[in-house]
């Protein structure tokens, strides 16, 4: 249980549309039948069970706080319940939800009512949520929003919606549709990016005795080449798989390496690659020798032009042991 849900403890990333709760300084693990401290949560978001010192509370405590935040959003009144003290906070809640439901809640759980508050808490009829709708907040106080609020701001903690039930409420249908559209767009985009990645692999123009497969996914890339939306698997040599896998890991790509297709082809490819490595090594040695000869000739030309002789560097031989 977070036990201190309030606007200042909610962070929203507007770009990724992710919401995070922070400040778990008052958080506690829930154990049924355990008696917990009621001196938690901020006053404006305290649930009725805290205000009447009922210690056997649980997760619904946080759902009440969410309901208070939702009421502030729907009716553009923050905070929605503004009490000057814990006692006054309870009075503000009863003035809206009504006295009958409050006293029925106390009787159900055998909670004593403080005598000093009895007169202030009795005689309040429940106010319908529609009474708080005005021209200034009508666009926010939708029927689905008010229905969700009505199921969160409930005296009896056992009658409040759970987190799963709240998230499944029709109030969030538009959010679910938007998320589904974003996910669908991401799938299309990833497939197009994968096609672009396969085109880049093809541009390597390496021999292709096929020995394995690599299924490439690229979940995040700013620019991609348009291509077919259907994913496909590219046939690759073992070395191509290894090299591409390294690039995948470096660029946070996701890849699935398939099983070898033809062991004989893999052996032929290994021999071919060893020969190719030898050829590259020989070519590299030749180029290195030519470069050193060029530099030596260039240095000698400068010395000749300056009329100097190159100082011989003595070769120190180590004694063999």
Buried (B, 14 or more C-beta within 10 A) or exposed (E): BBBBBBBEBBEEEEEEEEEEBEBEEBEBEEEEEEEBEBEBBBBBBBBBBBBBEBEEBBBBBBBBBBBBBBBBBBBBBEBBBEBEEBBBBBBBBBBBBBBBBBBEBBEEEEBEBEEEBEEBBEEBEBEEBEEBBEEEBEEEBBEEBBBBBBBBBBBBBEEBBEEEEBEEBEBBEEEEEEEEEEEEEEEEBBBBBBBBBBEEBEEEEBEBBBBBBBBBBBEEBEEBBEBEEEBEBBBBBBBBBEBBBEBBEEEEBEBEBBEBEEEEBBEEBBEBBEEBEEEEEEEEEEEEEEEEEEEEEEEEEEEEEEEEEEEEEEEEEEEEE
